[in-house]
Amino acid sequence: MNLRRWTKDHTIGLILGLITPIFFIPVTIWIYSFIEHISFSKLFDLFRILNDMKGKFISLACIANLGWFHLNIKKQNYNRAMGIILSTMLYLLVILYYKFLA
């Protein structure tokens, strides 16, 4: 992993990896509300209020990055895949913050 040669593909992967979980957080909340028979609005309010719930749903939404990672590895676009891994590591810091510090 050589970050000295940062390319446009690294940036695209980083942005893609940061944006994808943001879009998948409501999807994971919707799926969880459907499975647990809780209304989406009530669960979304719990997500906004409770920090422990934020960590759980953000970590579940980061699973969506696996699809982008696998697609880029399959196309041998390793720089973009590295950007996605770096964005997932940034989300790891956010998850650890919500789990233990907030």
C-alpha positions in Angstrom: 0.0 0.0 0.0 1.9 3.0 -1.3 0.0 6.2 -0.5 2.8 8.4 -1.8 1.5 7.8 -5.3 -2.0 8.9 -4.7 -4.1 8.8 -7.9 -7.5 9.8 -9.1 -8.6 6.2 -8.7 -7.7 6.3 -5.0 -9.9 9.4 -4.6 -12.8 7.9 -6.5 -12.7 4.8 -4.3 -12.4 6.8 -1.2 -15.4 9.0 -2.1 -17.4 5.9 -3.3 -16.6 4.2 0.0 -17.7 7.2 2.1 -20.9 7.8 0.2 -22.2 4.3 -0.1 -22.8 3.6 3.7 -24.6 7.0 4.0 -27.1 5.8 1.4 -27.4 2.3 2.9 -28.0 3.4 6.5 -31.7 4.1 5.8 -31.9 0.8 3.9 -30.5 -1.2 6.9 -32.8 0.6 9.3 -35.8 -0.3 7.0 -34.7 -3.9 6.7 -34.3 -4.1 10.5 -37.6 -2.5 11.1 -39.3 -4.9 8.7 -37.7 -7.9 10.5 -38.4 -6.7 14.0 -41.9 -5.3 13.2 -41.0 -1.9 14.5 -42.0 1.3 12.6 -39.3 2.8 10.5 -39.8 6.3 12.0 -39.5 5.0 15.5 -36.3 3.1 14.7 -34.8 6.0 12.8 -35.5 8.3 15.8 -33.7 5.7 18.0 -30.8 5.8 15.5 -30.6 9.6 15.7 -30.7 9.6 19.6 -28.8 6.6 20.8 -25.1 6.4 20.0 -24.9 2.7 20.4 -27.6 2.3 17.6 -25.5 4.6 15.4 -22.5 2.3 15.7 -24.5 -0.8 14.9 -26.3 0.6 11.9 -23.2 2.3 10.4 -21.3 -1.0 10.7 -24.1 -2.8 9.0 -24.2 -0.2 6.2 -20.5 -0.6 5.6 -21.1 -4.1 4.4 -22.3 -2.5 1.2 -18.7 -1.5 0.5 -17.8 -5.1 0.0 -19.7 -5.1 -3.3 -17.7 -2.1 -4.6 -14.5 -3.7 -3.3 -15.2 -7.0 -5.0 -16.2 -5.4 -8.3 -13.0 -3.3 -8.4 -10.8 -6.3 -7.5 -12.5 -8.4 -10.2 -11.7 -5.6 -12.7 -8.2 -5.4 -11.4 -8.6 -1.8 -10.4 -6.6 -2.1 -7.2 -6.2 1.6 -6.5 -9.9 2.1 -6.4 -10.2 -0.9 -4.1 -7.6 0.6 -1.8 -9.6 3.8 -1.6 -12.7 1.8 -0.6 -10.6 0.0 2.1 -9.3 3.3 3.4 -12.9 4.7 3.6 -14.0 1.6 5.5 -11.1 2.2 8.0 -12.3 5.7 8.4 -15.8 4.4 9.2 -14.1 2.0 11.7 -12.9 5.1 13.6 -16.4 6.5 13.6 -17.9 3.2 14.8 -15.4 2.9 17.6 -16.1 6.5 18.7 -19.9 5.8 18.9 -19.4 2.5 20.6 -16.9 3.5 23.3 -16.4 7.3 23.6 -19.8 8.9 22.9 
